[in-house]
Amino acid sequence: MPKTIIVTGGAGFIGSHFIRHILNKYPDYQIINLDKLTYSGNIDNLRDVEHNSRYKFIKGDICDENLVNKISLEEKPDTIVNFAAESHVDRSISAPHPFIKTNILGTYVLLEAAKKYKFKKFLQISTDEIYGSIERGSFKESDAPTPSSPYSASKAAADMLVSSYFKTHNLSGNIVRCSNNFGPYQYPEKLIPLFITNLLENKKIPLYGDGLYVRQWLYVLDCCDAVDLILHNGKTGEIYNVGGEDEKTNLEISRFILKEIGKGEEYIEYVKDRPCHDRRYSLDCSKIKRTLGWQPNFNFEKVFRDTILWYQKNQWWWRKIKSGEYLRWYKKQYNL
C-alpha cells in the first residue's frame, strides 16, 4: 500500500480533486503536490486542504531533474501519480513546444526518479485523445494510438515511454486513459466551464464547426475513484480506459447549459473549426469494469446541473482567472 504519494499537477483540475479524495479516504497517507503553477494551475483549488498536516505543496517543474531527485531523496515517496500535463488542444496547435517538453521530457524525468529511488508504483494519467477519432464502436486498450494534435501526440509518446520502463526496468505501474472530465474547478478555457462562465457574463459561447463533435463525458469524482482503484488494485503494466457512459455532442452540451442558465440559442456563435478536429471519441471501458469492478457512480444530468450551480455560486474563483487578476497575482508572488 502506498503511504507517501507525489501527485504532479496537483493544483490542476483533476489532480486537485484526486488529492482531496485521497486525503479524505486514507487518513494515514501523505501527499506531496508538485506543481509548476502554470496559467492553469491554481492553488485556490486546494484552499480547503492547504493546512492539512498530511499535505505539502512544492512549486516546481517536473522537467527539473535536480528538484525531482531532491524531493525523492528527502521526502521518500513510494508512488508517483502523474497528472502534470499541458492539455489544451488549441494551444498545442499554435504553440506545441511546451507540450513536447512537459508531456514527454517531464514524464521521462519522473520515470528516471521512480527507477532510481525504487518507487513502488508509477501511475501515468493519459487521455482518450491518443486513440484519435472513431466513427462507430469504441477503442480498446489494445488499439494503436493515432493522435491528431501535438497535444495527443505528446501524450501518446509519453504513454509509450512509460510502457517501455515497465518492460525494460520492471517498474511497477499503470497507464490510465480518461475521457473528457467535467466538474468544479475546471479552468475556464475548456468547453463546459467556458460556456457556463461566458453565459454568466452575458457573452456568447463559441461553438466549433457544426457543433456535432461527440465526447464521452465523465464526472471528475468518478475519474478519481477509478484512479484510486487502479492505484491500489491495478495489474502492473496494464492500461485501463476510464470513460463516462454519456456521449454528447458539443451542441447538446451547449443547449443543456443554455436551458439551465435561462438563455436562448441566439447565444451560440458558430466559429471557424480548428484543424483536424476529431469527430468522436469513445472508450471501451469493459476491462476496468470486468477486472476491477469500477462503475461510474454519478448521474450525468444531476452532476452537470450541480456543476453549473457551482460556477454560479463560486464566481470569486473564475472571475479573477478570466480577468487576469489571478495571473497577475501569480507573477508577483513568484517574481516572474
HELIX and SHEET records of a PDB file:
HELIX    1   1 PHE A   13  LYS A   25  1                                  13    
HELIX    2   2 ILE A   43  LEU A   46  5                                   4    
HELIX    3   3 GLU A   65  GLU A   75  1                                  11    
HELIX    4   4 VAL A   89  SER A   94  1                                   6    
HELIX    5   5 HIS A   97  ILE A  100  1                                   4    
HELIX    6   6 LYS A  101  GLY A  106  3                                   6    
HELIX    7   7 THR A  107  LYS A  116  1                                  10    
HELIX    8   8 ASP A  128  TYR A  131  5                                   4    
HELIX    9   9 PRO A  150  THR A  168  1                                  19    
HELIX   10  10 LEU A  191  LEU A  200  1                                  10    
HELIX   11  11 VAL A  220  ASN A  233  1                                  14    
HELIX   12  12 ASN A  250  ILE A  261  1                                  12    
HELIX   13  13 GLU A  265  TYR A  267  5                                   3    
HELIX   14  14 SER A  286  LEU A  292  1                                   7    
HELIX   15  15 PHE A  300  LYS A  313  1                                  14    
HELIX   16  16 GLN A  315  LYS A  322  1                                   8    
HELIX   17  17 GLU A  325  GLN A  333  1                                   9    
SHEET    1   A 7 TYR A  55  LYS A  59  0                                        
SHEET    2   A 7 GLN A  30  ASP A  35  1                                        
SHEET    3   A 7 THR A   4  THR A   8  1                                        
SHEET    4   A 7 THR A  79  ASN A  82  1                                        
SHEET    5   A 7 LYS A 121  THR A 127  1                                        
SHEET    6   A 7 GLY A 173  CYS A 178  1                                        
SHEET    7   A 7 ILE A 239  VAL A 242  1                                        
SHEET    1   B 3 ASN A 181  PHE A 182  0                                        
SHEET    2   B 3 VAL A 214  TYR A 219  1                                        
SHEET    3   B 3 ASP A 246  THR A 249 -1                                        
SHEET    1   C 2 ILE A 205  TYR A 208  0                                        
SHEET    2   C 2 ILE A 268  VAL A 271  1                                        
END                                                                             
